[in-house]
Amino acid sequence: MIEDDNHDKLTKAYLGYFKANEKFEARLSVRTHREVRKHLRDIRTLAKIRMDEIHAVYNAKKEGDTE
């Protein structure tokens, strides 16, 4: 099985957040509150990782172009 890259993980995290948010909006409870906040934390973590990847690829390409 092919492991998801960070872009795919971020997309799946957003879809999980979207579903959790729908539940939260429909039924305000401690459980739905915790679940939606967990998904948001996951998105924040994955977004930071992806930002670093993008920055590294950009810098590598930029350095390769100047030589």
C-alpha positions as CSV (number, residue, x, y, z in Angstrom):
1,M,0.0,0.0,0.0
2,I,1.3,3.5,-0.9
3,E,1.6,5.8,2.1
4,D,-0.1,9.2,1.7
5,D,2.1,12.2,1.4
6,N,1.5,15.3,3.6
7,H,-0.7,17.0,1.0
8,D,-3.0,13.9,1.0
9,K,-3.0,13.8,4.8
10,L,-3.9,17.5,5.0
11,T,-6.8,17.0,2.6
12,K,-8.1,14.0,4.6
13,A,-7.7,16.1,7.8
14,Y,-9.8,18.8,6.3
15,L,-12.5,16.4,5.2
16,G,-12.5,15.0,8.8
17,Y,-12.9,18.5,10.1
18,F,-15.7,19.2,7.7
19,K,-17.7,16.2,8.9
20,A,-16.9,16.9,12.6
21,N,-18.0,20.6,12.1
22,E,-21.3,19.5,10.6
23,K,-21.9,17.3,13.7
24,F,-20.9,20.2,16.0
25,E,-23.3,22.6,14.3
26,A,-26.2,20.1,14.5
27,R,-25.6,19.1,18.0
28,L,-23.6,21.2,20.5
29,S,-22.0,18.8,22.9
30,V,-18.7,18.2,24.7
31,R,-18.0,15.3,22.4
32,T,-18.6,17.2,19.1
33,H,-16.7,20.2,20.6
34,R,-13.6,18.1,21.3
35,E,-13.7,16.3,18.0
36,V,-13.9,19.4,15.8
37,R,-11.0,21.0,17.8
38,K,-8.9,17.9,17.4
39,H,-9.3,18.0,13.7
40,L,-8.3,21.7,13.7
41,R,-5.2,20.9,15.6
42,D,-4.3,18.2,13.2
43,I,-4.8,20.6,10.3
44,R,-2.5,23.1,11.9
45,T,0.2,20.5,12.5
46,L,0.0,19.1,8.9
47,A,-0.1,22.6,7.4
48,K,3.1,23.5,9.2
49,I,4.8,20.4,7.9
50,R,3.6,21.1,4.3
51,M,4.7,24.7,4.5
52,D,8.2,23.5,5.4
53,E,8.2,21.0,2.5
54,I,7.1,23.6,0.0
55,H,9.7,26.0,1.2
56,A,12.5,23.4,1.0
57,V,11.5,22.5,-2.6
58,Y,11.4,26.1,-3.6
59,N,14.8,26.9,-2.1
60,A,16.3,23.8,-3.7
61,K,14.9,24.8,-7.1
62,K,16.0,28.4,-6.6
63,E,19.6,27.3,-5.7
64,G,19.7,24.9,-8.7
65,D,18.7,27.7,-11.1
66,T,21.4,30.1,-10.0
67,E,24.3,27.7,-10.6
